[in-house]
Amino acid sequence: MATSLHNFAIPLIRYDLRDHAEAGGPCPCGRGLPTIARILGRNRNMLRLPGGGERWPLVGFDRYREIAPIRQYQLIQHTLEEIEARFVTDRALSEDEEARLGAVIRSALGHPFRVSFTYFESEIPRGAGGKFEEFVSRVET
């Protein structure tokens, strides 16, 4: 949990979210406290690779719209070899568009995963806690 340290009405509470962050440089205010350069992600939704490696997934979304009219996407890793690509699109996609999207996903993830496609009409459902996540790993650690 992060706090601005300006709210004196509630105490600073610290607990482990299992987030991973990159440390930043010195605070420009001169206070000398640690800063965060960027949030990398949560351990629970790391991409699991067949060889035992883990990393945060880069999903290649910036290239999706170059291929097809994608409005929303989500990738679900079901197994060490299988990714489900969920999309909301403006129209039905052609086999060629699916093949090109699959190639972008495999390239971005760095492994020749089997990619299946699931389409939703208006929006992809949110998780049980109400949060939408672009990548979800269902692989047991």
Secondary structure, 3 states (H helix, E strand, C coil): CCCCCCCCCCCCCCCCCCEEEEECCCCCCCCCCCCEEEEEEEHHHCEECCCCCEECCCCCHHHHHHHCCEEEEEEEECCCCEEEEEEEECCCCCHHHHHHHHHHHHHHHCCCCEEEEEEECCCCCCCCCCCCCCEEECCCC
